[in-house]
Amino acid sequence: MAVFTLPDAALVEIDRTIARYPEKQAAMLPVLWTVQREQGWISPDAMAWVADRLGCSAAAVQSVVTFYTMFDDGPVGKWKLQVCRTLSCELMGARAVIDRIRERLGIEAGETSEDGVFTLQEVECLASCGTGPMMQCNFKFYENLTPERIDALLDELRAREPDPDDVEPVIYERPAIDVYRAMFPDSLARERTGGAEVEAQ
């Protein structure tokens, strides 16, 4: 079995990071971030390697990796689509955005498209509550999303390569109220019938 390793420059960076902390284990987040940057995700072998470097158990490392959505314990696509599902975004139509991505890509949350281009994840608050629904795509925020904007964005992303330096958020113009209403078809139907239940025909 191959032994986990990193490029020399990454090893030097990790050693310098660990040296900044009075307790080695306190360096876990930046060390894991370096590992993921180099490998694309954090494998069980990588977790064991980090545990050995920090003098802790592999279980302790795994608990951190699986807690934070910025870390991945499995391979992900070229574009990682993390849609906020917390209350503010949910009330502004996040479910419609997630459903449009699911329909377009044929995947569920936690899955990667067959071509390896997109991974869909549902995550908790990303601190853009005033411009929801929103999505973090790799390191870039897209805000005031609608299903139609998702269609255009997926086409745009598929046509280009990720740029880790491109972090300037894209804040679309706030949609009109009718656009928001269309993202909640059940509520709209109840509104039109005076709150009465609408039976399926």
Sequence and secondary structure as in RCSB ss.txt:
>XXXX:A:sequence
MAVFTLPDAALVEIDRTIARYPEKQAAMLPVLWTVQREQGWISPDAMAWVADRLGCSAAAVQSVVTFYTMFDDGP
VGKWKLQVCRTLSCELMGARAVIDRIRERLGIEAGETSEDGVFTLQEVECLASCGTGPMMQCNFKFYENLTPERI
DALLDELRAREPDPDDVEPVIYERPAIDVYRAMFPDSLARERTGGAEVEAQ
>XXXX:A:secstr
       HHHHHHHHHHHHTSSSGGGGHHHHHHHHHHHHSS  HHHHHHHHHHHTS HHHHHHHHHH TTS SS 
  SEEEEEE SHHHHHTTHHHHHHHHHHHHT  TT B TTSSEEEEEES  S GGG S EEETTEEEES  HHHH
HHHHHHHHTS   TT    EE     HHHHHHT HHHHHHHHTTT      
